Amino acid sequence: MGATTGYLALTHLGEQGWAPLAILADGETVGFAMWGHDQVDDACWIGGFLIDRAHQRRGHGRSAMQALIAMAQASGAGCVKLSYDAENLVARSLYGSLGFRETGEREGEEIVASLDLEEHS
C-alpha cells in the first residue's frame, strides 16, 4: 500500500487533525483511512480511504465505510464528508449507494460528497 505512506506522513505531522485508521479483515490489514472532525462545519471527514488491490471486491470497502459512518454518528457529528476523483466510478458508486450526495464543492481536483447523518439514521 504505497499510497499509505503519504497519508501516514500527513497524520504524523498533524496536518488538519487527521487520525490514521487501519482497516482490518480477519486480523489482516486490508486498507487504510484518515479520519478528522471539522468543528467549523460539524462534519467528520474521511480522507485517504483505500483498500489494497489484493483485497478489493470482497466487501471490505463497504464494511469499512459503514463502520466509519457509525463512528461519525457516535461522535454526534451532523454529517460525513469525503472527496474522490471524478473518474473513480467504483468509489462514486459505493459512496452513492451508502447515501452520499455530491455537494458541488471541490477539494482540489476531487468531488466532495456529503452524508447527512440525521437523514441516514
Secondary structure, 3 states (H helix, E strand, C coil): CCHHHHHHHHHHCCHHHCEEEEEEECCEEEEEEEEEEECCCCEEEEEEEEECHHHCCCCHHHHHHHHHHHHHHHHCCCEEEEEECCCCHHHHHHHHHCCCEEEEEEECCEEEEEEEHHHHC
